[in-house]
Amino acid sequence: TRECPRGRERSIPLERERTASIPTLTEALRTRTGPGGIAADRVHIPFPSASCREAVVRRHTGAGSVGVGNMAMRPFLVSVLGLVLSAFAGADTVALCNGVDLGGWQCKPEASADHWRVEDGQIVGENADSKGSVLWTTSEYTDFDLELEFLTPSIDYDSGVFVRGTSHQVQIGISRSLKKDLTGCIYAPKDKAGSYPAVSDKVATVHQPGQWNTLRVVLRGKRMQTFLNGEAFVDYEGRTIPERGPIGLQLHGGVHMRMQFRSLRLQDLGVSAPNP
């Protein structure tokens, strides 16, 4: 290891053994950027001195190590390093897409499995036959903080994120029943409080059709909170929502659409986590 005036060159391991859950470098950077590409929080990592010209970041595997060198003395790359490290911070936060394939997901109905694939690290759903399908996580969850980005080139689309099964959904796009954009609102007909018991009047001003949008869903007990592009949207207390279940990405039947999802991250909240 090379000697530096104030100590040794630092080798910072990213020792996260669940490599299937580690996103690509591009995805890692996206996890800390907003819809416009501006870093939401940036961590600068100081190096021992200006004469220490190499910062080595290594992910250790059984076959050896892979290094990224010549990063000290380059503020931009140092900032990138901080973003990557902050993206991986927190043992309870996991990436729901491995960026390579649909491992950890399953389509229902199985006959529509060809609707879903991974392209360029993104989960892409497209139903050329206009039939409906849902891509479900194979794992089930209780309380969580879910964040993802979505984009569609489609003019007419009806998608959403199911939480803990089919009883409650966060809408993305135009409701088939109400014929209006209700992105970020709650669809929960089983609660018998109207098909959309929690809506926001901010949809038209906050939702950005044709661009990447960030959707956040916080679920504690029966309380559901949604945020779109950083704006608080709805705060709703469900009635019939189960205590545990999978998360699903939907393509609604009756309309041909293409949906793209990236940077899907979930944090297990537990019972003592503070409110957002």
Secondary structure by P-SEA (a helix, b strand, c coil): ccccccccbbbbbcccccccccccaaaaaaaaccccccccbbbbbbcccccccbbbbbbccccbbbbbccccccaaaaaaaaaaaaaaccccccccccccccccccccccccccccccccccbbbbccccbbbbbcccccccbbbbbbbbbbcccbbbbbbbccccccccccccccccccccccbbbbcccccccccccccccccccccccbbbbbbbbcccbbbbbccccccbbbbbccccccbbbbbbbcccccbbbbbccccccccccccccc
